[in-house]
Amino acid sequence: MRVVILAVGAARDAALKAAIREYETRASRYFPLQVIETSAATGRGGQPEHALSQEGTELLRRIPEGLEVVALTRTGQGMTSRGLAEILGEMATYGMPGAAFLVGGAYGLSEEVVARADRRFSLSRMTLPHELARLILVEQLYRAGTILRGEPYHKGG
């Protein structure tokens, strides 16, 4: 079972970029991990709809076939670390090809992208910068891997 992260834009801050790469490396010990970064668009004349549409079109084009699509959105389902681990474990157990997690840009995900998703998860009810959301996602993927293998990283319930 593989995990794909489709993310709009790359982290600009060097420390944040390093932290994302560190957790991507850690998560890849548990799941074949592929990261696809798409270009961030700019809202033409302060119009975020243009950026959302452009970014959404590119995300939809890049989703690998056969994977369960998970949109990360503030209005999605709340998830515990163990809950995410259980979902990924079930996918592996039942021989599913894997999951593609979609991380939007500064304006989030377009309605078309959210509608295309098989699942919608929320990392927080608060609005997070997209770069921070990506870091939280890869850390949670790493944590899910340790939970599934019974390793001592996860201390929570």
C-alpha positions as CSV (number, residue, x, y, z in Angstrom):
1,M,0.0,0.0,0.0
2,R,1.5,3.3,-1.0
3,V,0.9,6.9,0.2
4,V,1.0,9.9,-2.1
5,I,1.0,13.5,-0.9
6,L,-0.1,15.9,-3.5
7,A,0.7,19.4,-2.2
8,V,0.3,22.8,-3.7
9,G,3.6,24.7,-3.4
10,A,6.8,24.0,-1.6
11,A,7.8,25.1,1.8
12,R,9.7,28.4,1.6
13,D,11.1,28.5,5.1
14,A,14.3,26.5,5.4
15,A,13.6,25.1,8.9
16,L,10.1,24.1,8.0
17,K,11.3,22.5,4.7
18,A,13.9,20.5,6.7
19,A,11.3,19.4,9.2
20,I,8.9,18.3,6.4
21,R,11.7,16.4,4.7
22,E,12.7,14.7,8.0
23,Y,9.2,13.4,8.6
24,E,8.8,12.4,4.9
25,T,12.0,10.3,5.4
26,R,10.6,8.8,8.6
27,A,7.2,8.0,7.1
28,S,8.8,6.4,4.1
29,R,10.1,3.7,6.4
30,Y,6.5,2.5,6.9
31,F,4.8,3.3,3.6
32,P,6.1,3.7,0.1
33,L,5.8,7.5,0.0
34,Q,5.6,9.7,-3.1
35,V,5.4,13.5,-2.8
36,I,4.1,15.5,-5.7
37,E,4.3,19.3,-5.5
38,T,2.3,21.4,-7.8
39,S,2.8,25.1,-8.5
40,A,1.0,27.6,-6.3
41,A,-1.1,30.1,-8.3
42,T,-1.6,33.7,-7.4
43,G,-5.1,35.1,-6.9
44,R,-5.4,37.5,-9.9
45,G,-6.2,40.9,-8.6
46,G,-6.9,39.6,-5.1
47,Q,-9.3,36.9,-6.6
48,P,-8.6,33.7,-4.7
49,E,-11.2,31.9,-7.0
50,H,-8.7,32.1,-9.9
51,A,-5.9,30.5,-7.8
52,L,-8.2,27.8,-6.4
53,S,-9.4,26.9,-9.9
54,Q,-5.9,26.7,-11.4
55,E,-4.5,24.8,-8.4
56,G,-7.5,22.5,-8.3
57,T,-7.2,21.6,-12.0
58,E,-3.6,20.7,-11.6
59,L,-4.2,18.6,-8.4
60,L,-7.0,16.7,-10.1
61,R,-4.8,16.0,-13.1
62,R,-2.0,14.6,-10.9
63,I,-4.0,12.2,-8.7
64,P,-2.7,8.7,-9.4
65,E,-5.4,6.2,-10.5
66,G,-6.7,3.6,-8.1
67,L,-5.8,5.4,-4.9
68,E,-8.3,6.6,-2.3
69,V,-8.4,10.4,-2.4
70,V,-8.3,12.2,0.9
71,A,-8.8,15.9,0.9
72,L,-7.4,17.8,3.9
73,T,-9.9,20.5,4.7
74,R,-10.8,22.4,7.9
75,T,-14.4,21.1,7.5
76,G,-13.4,17.5,7.1
77,Q,-13.8,14.7,9.7
78,G,-11.7,15.0,12.8
79,M,-9.3,12.2,13.2
80,T,-7.2,10.8,16.0
81,S,-3.7,9.4,15.4
82,R,-4.9,5.9,16.2
83,G,-7.9,6.5,13.8
84,L,-5.6,7.4,11.0
85,A,-3.4,4.4,11.7
86,E,-6.5,2.1,11.7
87,I,-7.6,3.4,8.3
88,L,-4.2,2.9,6.8
89,G,-3.9,-0.5,8.4
90,E,-7.2,-1.6,7.0
91,M,-6.2,-0.4,3.5
92,A,-3.0,-2.5,3.8
93,T,-4.9,-5.5,5.2
94,Y,-7.5,-5.5,2.4
95,G,-4.9,-5.0,-0.3
96,M,-6.0,-1.5,-1.3
97,P,-3.5,0.3,-3.5
98,G,-3.2,3.2,-1.1
99,A,-4.2,6.8,-0.5
100,A,-3.5,10.2,-2.0
101,F,-3.6,13.0,0.5
102,L,-4.3,16.4,-1.0
103,V,-2.9,19.5,0.7
104,G,-4.2,22.8,-0.8
105,G,-2.3,26.1,-1.1
106,A,-2.8,29.4,0.6
107,Y,-6.5,29.4,-0.3
108,G,-7.2,25.8,0.5
109,L,-8.8,23.3,-2.0
110,S,-11.2,24.1,-4.7
111,E,-14.8,22.8,-4.4
112,E,-14.1,20.4,-7.4
113,V,-11.1,18.9,-5.5
114,V,-13.1,18.4,-2.3
115,A,-16.0,16.9,-4.3
116,R,-13.6,14.4,-6.0
117,A,-12.3,13.2,-2.6
118,D,-13.4,9.8,-1.2
119,R,-12.7,11.1,2.3
120,R,-12.3,14.6,3.9
121,F,-10.1,14.9,6.9
122,S,-9.4,17.8,9.1
123,L,-6.1,18.3,10.8
124,S,-7.5,21.0,13.0
125,R,-10.7,23.1,13.2
126,M,-8.4,26.1,13.1
127,T,-7.0,27.4,9.8
128,L,-3.4,26.3,9.3
129,P,-0.9,27.6,6.9
130,H,-0.6,25.0,4.1
131,E,3.1,24.4,4.8
132,L,2.3,23.7,8.5
133,A,-0.6,21.4,7.4
134,R,1.8,19.4,5.3
135,L,4.3,19.0,8.2
136,I,1.5,17.8,10.5
137,L,0.3,15.4,7.9
138,V,3.7,13.8,7.4
139,E,4.3,13.6,11.1
140,Q,0.9,11.9,11.5
141,L,1.8,9.4,8.7
142,Y,5.0,8.6,10.5
143,R,3.1,8.3,13.8
144,A,0.6,6.0,12.2
145,G,3.4,3.8,11.0
146,T,4.8,3.5,14.5
147,I,1.4,2.7,15.9
148,L,0.8,0.0,13.3
149,R,4.2,-1.6,14.2
150,G,3.7,-1.2,17.9
151,E,6.8,1.0,18.2
152,P,7.1,3.4,21.2
153,Y,6.9,6.8,19.4
154,H,3.2,7.3,20.1
155,K,2.5,8.1,23.7
156,G,-1.1,9.2,23.4
157,G,-4.3,7.3,23.8
